[in-house]
């Protein structure tokens, strides 16, 4: 109780200090030649506040007995499947659905006894009566972070491509199978009424920067939506599990294991599609590559694309070279060119990367003032040329969205027939590093339309019709919409 009181008191006082400063900045005329001084003063105020906040937050967490991750093995047997999650193969949903999971049994190369064949049974019967179909796949392992178990990858093929078809499945081996899970197939193309009303369309959830700590509300909120059938896919734009924050040297594979076990309430029921962030770079991205094998259609396992529910997703890697003339940049250009040619069937184009191209984080001002302009020089002209609708990123642990913007100029103050892409920072899903509520004052970011307030976690969701891309921000703690806007095409 004492720690909670200290925490609440400190937050309220520092928030008041921030608000007083912003009132001064916005109500009194400021000579533009003093802009840098204003930014530095605001930054100093916020750093002071947040340094104290981190200390109080840490004390509160310790006092309240915050859950500490351990390496204790909680699975029933060495062959109990855990961490089940779904993904698409190289051809998107048309190529089937991949089922990936782990077991504690140690992988022994070449030993069929130790590595019993990875198997999934699937069909349209809730009980898999008659056995349904059977698919077999591969079993493999990696050793980075002291991982010692086995990973399994099986593709379910020849699935009906009728929207709304429910598939039941279980995975494991003849030694032990998982419980029966299910997922509902959607089509790559837009299926909702072209009149523009998205009310009956399912949602796609989008998160970035989600680990094991402070993410329980986000996991719960998304899981409830998935279980209710309203969310039919989850996209994760990098920084997954934050394993390297727990043991930067070596012994942290158990964090990845715990993470996938914690998200399986949604990841076992909908495709979970990802791109890497900076926190996955440890051990040359070994954990990311082995737990999350994504479609390899680009010549690289780190960036890919797919169509689902009327949206083309270009999943890029800001952790790998995308400078002018790079292999990734050339692939992005080729991918977006193909997406534009297919807009009649898949009308919306969303690019997901980890690092921001536009942002106004006050504490991490270097990211926004120094790094983002460099990234824009590589990518913004491409996004604008191919009329990309939205670029979504994380990296900063907060939420903000822009108006349609190009070269730091808002092309308009609405989202009707936008003349440039919209940029969204969606990094507040929750992680060990907490939420950052600091932003530049509005006069210094005229292209910004909205930003979050406070320390709450959140996640983004979107759904598409031929004429409307609807986006909403959901407060994870309150499980309610706290921001929303529609991108609308009239022509």
Secondary structure, DSSP 8 states (H G I E B T S, - for coil): -HHHHHHHHHHHHHHHHHHHHHHHHHHS---GGGHHHHHHHHHHHHHHHHHHHHHHHHHHHHHTT----------SSTT--EEEEEEEETTEEEEEEEEEEEESS---TT-TTTS---EEEEESSTT-GGG-EEEE-EEE---GGG--SEEEEEEE-S----TT-EEEEEEEETTEE---EEEE---SS--S-TTS--TTS-EEEEE-SEESSS-HHHHHHHHHHHHTTSEEEEEEES-EETGGGT-SSS--HHHHHHHHHHHHHHHTTSEEEEE--GGG-HHHHHHHHHH------SSSTT-EEEEETTEEEEE--TTS--STT-HHHHHHHHHHHHHHHTTTTS-EEEEE-SS-SS--BSTTHHIIIIIHHHHHHHHHHHHHHTT--EEEE-SSSSEEEE-SEETTEES-SS-BS-SS-EEEEE--SB-TT-----B--GGG-TTEEEE--SS--EEEEEEE-SSEEEEEEEETTTTEEEEEEEEE---
